[in-house]
């Protein structure tokens, strides 16, 4: 898997379409959650795409400090269903963490983890913070990585 990081304005129309399609497939259809995925934050975000043969198979969105939390955050973490089980989620997360540490020069990262994925994020060094909460009727846990 090859990783690319781009600002919204640098994404091609095809990349934007594929990103929104993957997010919709997983977060809306697969998880049966009706919510507003296009939330006005994509234009501010850095988009981390994991590609295989020029097809986006994994993705995250990075928001800078102040755009969502006091620290940079990673959101919309997604891997295409057919590409799961091959560590693509960990791979795209590690690249996202690396980008924040090396490019944004930040040591603390925040995310809102779906509760069932809490162990996945723990394996990457994130620690639960605060109480579990519902977001779009799905249990979530705020998590933080400090290095």
N, C-alpha and C positions, 0 to 999 in steps of 0.2 A: 504494500500500500504506500503510495506516494502522498505526502501531505503538502497542502498549499494553504497559505493564510492571506486573505485579501480584505480590504475595506469594501464596504457595500458598493461604493461608486465604481470599483474596479471589477466587480463580478460581471460576468457576461449574462445576457438575458437567459441563456440556457442554464447556467449555473444557478441563478435565482429560481428559475422554474423547478429545477431538480431539488434544490434545498427545500423549497416550500412543499413539494410533492412528498419527499421523504418525511418531513415533519408531520404532514397531514396523515400519511399512511400509518405512522406509528402513534402519534399523540391523539389523533382524533378517531381514526377508524379502528386500529388494533386495540387501543386502550378504551375505546367507546366513551370518549370524553369530548363533549361539545364545549369548546372554549375558543376565544379569539387568539389564534396563534400570531397573527400579524398585529403586533402590539406597539409599533412605533419605535422599537428599540433596535431593529435591524440596521437602520441607517447610521446609528452611532457605533455599532459593533464591528469587531473583527470576526471574520468568518473562517473557521478552520475546517478544511475539507480533506477527507481521506479519499483518495481516488485509486481505482484499480482499472486499468485500461481506459482511462479518461472518464469512467463512470464514478459518480460520488457514491461511496458505500458507507461512509461514516462522516459525522459532522458535529461540531460544537460552535457555539457563539460566545465570544468573549466581550464583556462589557467592562469599561474602565471604571476606576474609582469614581463614585458619585453618580454614575448612571443608574445604579440599582441599589448598591450597598456602599459603605464607606471604603471598601476595598474592591479590587477587580473581582469579577465573578465569571463563572463558566455556566452556561445554560444551554438548553435545547440539545442536550447530548443524545445522539441518536446513531444507531447502526441499522442498516437495512436487514430485515429479517433473514434473508438468504445468506448473509455474511456474518451472522452471529456464531459464537462458539470458537472463533479463531483469534480471540484477544484483540479484535479491532477496537472495541470500546476502550480498553486500557491504552492501546496505542494512540488513539486520537486524544484521550485525556492527557497522556504524558506529553504529547506535542503541545497541547493547549497550556499546560502548566509551564513547560519550557519557554513558550512564547511570553507568558506573563513575567516570568523571572528574568529572562534575558533581554526582552525588548521593552517591556514596561518598567523593568527594574523594581518589581514589587515582590515582597516575600510572603505576603498574606493573600490568600485567595478564598472566596466565599462561594458557596453554591446552595441551592435549594434542591435537596435530593428527594426523589420519590422514595418513600420509606422502604419499599421492598428492595431498593438498590443500595441501602445504607452500607452493607458489607463490601460491596464493590468499591465504594468511595473510601471506606476505611483502609482497604488494601492499598490505596494510592496515597495514604497518609492523612486523609481528612478526619476530623474529630467532630462529633455531634455537639451542637451548641443550642441551648434552650429546649423548649418543649416541642413535641410533634404538633403539627397543625394541618388543617385541610386547605388545599389550594385546588380549585376546580373539582372539588369533591374527591380528591386523591390525597391520602396521607403523605405529608412531606416532613423533612427534617432539615433545618439549617445546619450546614457543616462548614468547617473552616480548616484550611491548611496553612500552617505556619512553618517557615523554614529559616 
